[in-house]
Amino acid sequence: MPVPFQVMTLNTTGEVVKYGYTDLLEDGVYDESIHTVSTVAEVLQLPAGQSYTKVFEGAFVEMTTAEKDAADVIHLSEIKSAKILEIDTKTDELIAAGFTYNSKTFSLSENARDKLLTWRIKADGGDETARTAPTMDSLDTELLADAAAVVAFTDAAFDKIQAHIDSGETLLASVRAATDKAGVGAVTDGR
């Protein structure tokens, strides 16, 4: 016997969570304390790209502004998580873009950071070995003639990483402090 078309909604807002020709009571998502599953006589078509949807008189309809606001309160942690991921991704991208030293761009990849840390530890320990750092595009190099040059070079690299992390942390603190969707949306990453 075919499964009838079903719709799962949140009890608190009526927002559509899931729908289709699936036994939604048995799919592992359904929790009777927070969801309602109903069978719908005709197949409903969710408008493309529409969120904030509920079922009303057997059809998918957009929620009212008050219902959307109530849904946002319930989903605030998800909204914040998405914004945090966006900021963390931008921070990673900025670090991946490398750093500039003597008008040349050098990699800050994980391997490059490991190498820089090793060089720094050795330089701090008095190792005066000259090092050659290739540019990010491998078309040029920077000669680090002694421990002082290695320290200056690695300081520039680690300062750049820290600046990206710090600027991201400032934005993350604003996201965490936001008390509603508008507050999260007001946090813009212009880095």
Secondary structure as GFF3:
##gff-version 3
##sequence-region A 1 191
A	DSSP	beta_strand	6	10	.	.	.	ID=ss1
A	DSSP	beta_strand	16	20	.	.	.	ID=ss2
A	DSSP	three_ten_helix	24	26	.	.	.	ID=ss3
A	DSSP	beta_strand	35	39	.	.	.	ID=ss4
A	DSSP	beta_strand	53	56	.	.	.	ID=ss5
A	DSSP	beta_strand	59	62	.	.	.	ID=ss6
A	DSSP	alpha_helix	65	74	.	.	.	ID=ss7
A	DSSP	alpha_helix	76	96	.	.	.	ID=ss8
A	DSSP	beta_strand	99	101	.	.	.	ID=ss9
A	DSSP	beta_strand	104	106	.	.	.	ID=ss10
A	DSSP	alpha_helix	110	124	.	.	.	ID=ss11
A	DSSP	beta_strand	131	134	.	.	.	ID=ss12
A	DSSP	beta_strand	141	144	.	.	.	ID=ss13
A	DSSP	alpha_helix	147	177	.	.	.	ID=ss14
A	DSSP	alpha_helix	181	185	.	.	.	ID=ss15
###
